[in-house]
Amino acid sequence: MRATSRGSSRPWQRLRCLLLWGICAGCVACGGSLPRGDCLDGAEAGATVYLVSHGWHAGLVLRRADIPPDAWAAQAELPAGEYLEIGWGDRDYYRSPDPSWGTTLKAALWPTASVLHLVALDGPVPAYFPRSEIIAIPLSTPGLARLSRYIDASYQRDAAGRTVLLGPGLYGRSRLYLSRETYHLLNTCNVWTARALRTAGCPISPGTTLSVDALLSRARAFGSTVQAPLATPATGDPPAP
């Protein structure tokens, strides 16, 4: 079923964001900003990646035809779709229909297992996420390949080299996969996304992007806003940690 928006109605969402941000602000001193630049790596843009805000978390949306198959082999396992959205976060929070304070505190204070949330969708991207702020980021072909390899490397694989499917995702044609990475105080969903963009060649410091607002603010310096957020949050749509 086609989704119409991706805001969250779960009451813990903003509180969890504030908790994580408050704790991390006391543990990390933000470094200076990187020199202004773009993500093109000195080359003409070969693809556009979309950064989509979900309120306190942001996902990356890639056009499937742009993804080099040898750079992200696991994407072939997903349902057909013109685009793929990728999110990453705490496993228990992602898989809980109504996360408790215990789940929130555990994710904030202790290293926990993580998952990749993959959604197949058909464009245009703003039509699928009509309430979200969306930033378009141009990448070179080598930059997109590096980003794709970064995502592929995040999967946990079994002894036979297969990805570990945990079940359906939160909305649309989506799936959850076990990630080999650990979610913790200084490695949040927004840090993971910023690291993906940094790997692609974008001038962004992951350590300064603990909140989604910080992530979006830095991305606007090298991307262009193609859709501003609606003032009224959506209801009934699940978040992605």
Long-range contacts (C-beta under 8 A, 24 or more apart in sequence): 1-172, 2-128, 2-172, 3-121, 3-128, 3-129, 3-171, 3-172, 3-237, 4-130, 4-234, 4-237, 5-129, 5-130, 5-131, 5-132, 5-234, 5-237, 6-52, 6-54, 6-129, 6-131, 6-132, 6-171, 6-234, 6-237, 6-238, 6-239, 6-240, 7-54, 7-55, 7-131, 7-132, 7-233, 7-234, 7-235, 7-237, 7-239, 8-54, 8-55, 8-233, 8-234, 8-237, 8-238, 8-239, 9-233, 9-234, 9-235, 9-236, 9-237, 10-98, 10-99, 10-238, 10-239, 12-99, 12-100, 12-101, 12-104, 13-55, 13-56, 13-239, 14-55, 14-56, 15-104, 16-56, 16-93, 16-99, 16-104, 16-107, 16-108, 17-55, 17-56, 17-211, 17-212, 19-104, 19-105, 19-108, 20-108, 20-185, 20-188, 20-210, 20-211, 21-210, 21-211, 23-108, 23-109, 23-185, 24-185, 24-186, 24-188, 24-210, 25-210, 27-185, 27-186, 28-186, 28-207, 28-210, 30-207, 30-208, 31-205, 31-207, 31-208, 33-205, 33-208, 33-218, 34-203, 34-204, 34-205, 35-203, 36-203, 36-221, 36-222, 37-203, 37-222, 38-138, 38-202, 38-203, 38-222, 39-137, 39-138, 39-139, 39-140, 39-143, 39-197, 39-200, 39-201, 39-202, 39-203, 39-222, 39-223, 40-138, 40-139, 40-140, 40-143, 40-201, 41-139, 41-140, 41-142, 41-143, 41-201, 42-140, 43-140, 43-141, 43-142, 44-140, 45-138, 45-139, 45-140, 46-139, 46-140, 46-141, 46-143, 46-144, 47-138, 47-139, 47-141, 47-144, 48-136, 48-137, 48-138, 48-139, 49-136, 49-137, 49-139, 49-144, 49-147, 49-197, 49-200, 50-125, 50-134, 50-135, 50-136, 50-137, 50-226, 51-134, 51-135, 51-137, 51-193, 51-197, 51-215, 51-216, 51-219, 51-223, 52-85, 52-125, 52-129, 52-132, 52-133, 52-134, 53-132, 53-133, 53-134, 53-212, 53-216, 53-229, 54-87, 54-132, 54-212, 54-239, 54-240, 55-212, 55-233, 55-239, 56-211, 56-212, 56-239, 57-87, 57-89, 57-189, 57-190, 57-212, 57-239, 57-240, 57-241, 58-189, 58-190, 58-193, 58-212, 58-215, 58-216, 59-85, 59-86, 59-87, 59-117, 59-119, 59-193, 59-240, 60-85, 60-86, 60-87, 60-147, 60-193, 60-196, 60-197, 61-85, 61-86, 61-121, 61-125, 62-86, 62-144, 62-147, 62-148, 63-123, 64-120, 66-144, 67-144, 67-148, 68-144, 68-145, 68-148, 71-145, 71-146, 71-148, 71-149, 71-152, 72-148, 72-149, 72-151, 72-152, 73-152, 74-152, 74-155, 74-163, 74-177, 75-118, 75-148, 75-152, 77-163, 77-165, 77-175, 78-118, 78-120, 78-173, 78-175, 79-120, 79-173, 79-175, 80-120, 81-119, 81-120, 81-121, 81-122, 81-173, 82-121, 82-122, 82-123, 83-120, 83-121, 83-122, 83-123, 83-125, 83-128, 84-118, 84-119, 84-120, 84-121, 85-117, 85-118, 85-119, 85-121, 86-116, 86-117, 86-118, 86-151, 87-116, 87-117, 87-118, 87-119, 87-189, 87-240, 87-241, 88-114, 88-115, 88-116, 88-117, 88-154, 88-179, 88-181, 88-189, 88-192, 88-193, 89-114, 89-115, 89-117, 89-183, 89-188, 89-189, 89-192, 89-240, 89-241, 90-114, 90-115, 90-183, 90-189, 90-241, 91-115, 91-166, 91-178, 91-179, 91-183, 93-241, 94-170, 94-176, 94-240, 94-241, 95-166, 95-167, 95-176, 107-183, 107-241, 108-185, 109-185, 110-184, 111-182, 111-183, 111-184, 112-182, 112-183, 112-184, 113-178, 113-179, 113-182, 113-183, 114-178, 114-179, 114-181, 114-182, 114-183, 115-166, 115-176, 115-177, 115-178, 115-179, 116-151, 116-154, 116-155, 116-176, 116-177, 116-178, 116-179, 117-169, 117-170, 117-174, 117-175, 117-176, 117-240, 118-169, 118-174, 118-175, 118-176, 118-177, 119-169, 119-171, 119-172, 119-173, 119-174, 120-172, 120-173, 120-174, 121-172, 121-173, 125-226, 126-226, 126-227, 129-227, 130-227, 130-230, 131-229, 131-230, 131-232, 131-233, 131-234, 132-227, 132-229, 133-216, 133-225, 133-227, 133-228, 133-229, 134-225, 134-226, 134-227, 135-216, 135-219, 135-220, 135-223, 135-224, 135-225, 135-226, 136-223, 136-224, 136-225, 136-226, 137-197, 137-202, 137-219, 137-222, 137-223, 138-223, 139-200, 139-201, 140-201, 142-201, 143-200, 143-201, 143-202, 144-200, 146-199, 146-200, 146-201, 147-196, 147-197, 147-199, 147-200, 150-195, 150-196, 150-199, 150-200, 151-196, 153-180, 154-179, 154-180, 154-181, 154-192, 155-179, 155-180, 156-180, 170-238, 170-239, 170-240, 171-237, 171-238, 186-210, 189-240, 189-241, 190-214, 190-215, 194-218
